[in-house]
Amino acid sequence: MKQFDIPLYYRSPIISRVKAIRSNNDNRKKDFSPTLLNFDGIQFVLARHFGFCFGVENAIEISYRALAENPDKRIFLLSQMIHNPSVNADLEKNGIEFIQDTQGNQLKEWDEIHPEDVVIIPAFGTTIEIESILEKKGIETKKYNTTCPFVERVWNKSEKLGNDDYTVIIHGKDKHEETRATFSHAKEHAKSIVLRDIEEAKILGEIILGKRSKADFAKHFSTRTSEGLNFETDFDRIGVVNQTTMLASETQEISDYLADIMNQKFGSENKDQHFANTRDTLCYATNDNQTATLALLEEDADVAFVIGGYNSSNTSHLVELLEKKFKTYYIKDETELIDKDHIHHYDLHQNKTVDTENYLPTDKALKIIITSGASCPDSTVDRVIQRLGELQDLNLDVESALTILKNNFK
């Protein structure tokens, strides 16, 4: 596997070694069982897979190369490199400026960007429209294009569906940078629509079966369909792709539901003519991280922590999985652990950060589940582990814990 050249402070003295031990004993990634890291007075149950993925490390490597190769130029990112505050803050500290925020609002006007400037395309990719703006300005974009190859795979799948006269249904969050980019690329080749969840899929299903009106279609989807899409005729042949960080189970549920809708309308004997047999377009890291998180649900623990940026889609889905069984706290880093009685964390259901008291049991040795999103540095996970030990007044003997772990996998 490719080794990326990223700053050492994104690496970690604990997690990097834990991952190396697991990889040495399972280099084909067939074992999704958690890792138990034992310390006196506290146990950490770590997901088998978490943290930086291929696309993220590739994007960070390219960004720092752009800095090193262009010391006398202004360097811009189209938007956040990835959804992690510490990574984006470090890029800004090194002189990189953002042109847009995560919703696509301009932070720098386009007329402030000049041909001699360096513009980095983030891991989410970008839209055809923005690519055109940069091209007209004479800005070279290929050298520092960090678009994740798994995102590009979705674009390629969408193009093939369009060439075969299918309408592309994108399972994603329509305001997310990646979905905006995917929709832009998909609609170049096919009629396209974005669905947020299974509930919206059910509304579309009723529209396809003629149970809802044109007004209903416009009410729910008018801002998320390609120009000229005809709700009466353009859903006779459909295929499903997704934002690469969505829950795999949700994408499958939507695909199965819509396949059944097409069977109802056209008959199961004609299903291959009306529903494309698209393979799942989630990235490998999203699949691995979600599968590893599901394995955590087989464990017993006192509390769970999911670490990552609060606008990170893939991280939020890990929270959704774990909170089905555990009291789960979504934190961006160790600074959210105020003290042993107070935590600052993100509540997905209220869509805001909140403060909670008495979040750690105090009458027992703790067993704590930990995982993180694909854009979270392992060094941040390290600091959370160290902080939790500190709050329990424990001196974590890392070398002993790693020796025990290594021996367990011999």
Order of alpha helices (4+ residues) and beta strands (2+ residues): alpha-beta-beta-alpha-beta-alpha-beta-beta-alpha-alpha-beta-alpha-beta-alpha-alpha-beta-alpha-alpha-alpha-beta-alpha-beta-beta-beta-beta-beta-alpha-alpha
